[in-house]
Amino acid sequence: MLWTASLCLLWASSILCVPVNKQRQRLLLISFDGFRWDYDHDVETPNLDQMAKDGVKALYVTPPYLTVTSPTHFTLLTGRYIENHGVIHNMWFNTTTKEKKPYYQTQFVNEWWDNGTLPIWITAQRQGLKAGSLHFPGTASSYQGEVAMMRDVEPRLYNYKNETAWRENTDKVMGWFRDQDLDFVSLYFGEPDGTGHKYGPDSPQRREMVKQVDRTVGYIRSSAKEHGLAEHLNIIITADHGMSTVYRNGVVEEITLSKIPGFSFKDVSFYLVDYGPSGMLLPKPDKLEKVYNALKGAHPHLHVYKKEEMPDRLHFAKSDRILPIILWADPGYLINGYFPVQFNKGEHGFDNQEMDMKPFFRAVGPAFHKNLEVGPFETVNIYPLMCHILGIQPEVNDGHLNATKHMLVTSDSTKGTDTNILQNVFTGLIAVAGFLVLVFIVMISHKIVKNRKEDKRSDSSKHLPDNNSVKQTSF
Ligand SMILES: [Zn+2]
């Protein structure tokens, strides 16, 4: 009897505690580098428009500061502000040896990326999912000895604007989902950033490149269907930063540090300038105040901050890698060192409050509402959203699911989970009630049988000798 009861209870509790058997959600995160939030305003974008009808469109999103490629992409993958994840620049540097590595070479410097914060690929894999990445910044590095299960790093001198290669890369990723059974993939396209830099964000070349992006969005969605993935695949498309026109040809007074009275590169032991509108300086011992005082207020469009005085809203101070003096210029301006060496017509790296730095955001798939336009949010919030869709426990991060959960439907992903929990609880309660009824019936039956036996015994005991009667009583 007790053994049966224990088994019943174990069964009932196992139903109550069973892991949520939710429908499996897959997720593809796509970045089109430098796709500004309003790039679809002056170009026909039928595929992006269709995606907005079939899913969610945000007015814009706000990237973290510093608005450059590797740091902002690592925020997408980790949900951490740049000062917290430590990938503070596109360029790895060493202030002692004065060595610097450009963007592509920095992709292969493990210690630059593997800095205590795990990208979502590793977290997903540690929780039993399968992840991949194609060309996404950070893919080449390993993290605590682990890499994405499927990964593809672009070769040096890669042509980032070849539309045929874009389609091949798309099909490769869809093949990973279908044939390798991946749950999450991040996919990177290097445009329209390159075209925006070269020709400027207001150029016809940029508009043509946006059309190419739009065609590719259509191709991505049709490729998902052809690979039989449309029903379970969620697609998020966003970017790392926007783009702003650089003022030139004598229109403005350019910022060239060497021309600023009282400033000398002799007082600086290491510097990162000539890299768009941002810069960092490491003054020589006892020269910090001199350098700071010379630069502060020297140009009306140059912002100069000591690291510890950086505005909190920029979240760009805490990392040990950030140098003691930080510089940034207003939109339209660049920071030159000895003399101008930058000739791009478009740049990014400006304050993330500037509208020109805001990327676009679209999402479609079973987890998302249809035909919903939402207000802006910070890109740190994309990470907890992705973890939620995938059903994994996020690492410590700076985002909040509350900022994005209104984009999610209630049946398939999020509330699907709630519904399943309720179903499990209901089933469990039914099981417990059934068990109690069973126990009640068994007890009643036992009692009836016992009473009948006792009645029989009392009848027969009249005919038994006294010693047998004693034994029966002690039974
Ligand atoms: Zn970029």
Boltz pocket constraint, residues with backbone or C-beta under 6 A from the ligand:
constraints:
  - pocket:
      binder: B
      contacts: [[A, 33], [A, 34], [A, 68], [A, 69], [A, 70], [A, 193], [A, 240], [A, 241]]
      max_distance: 6.0
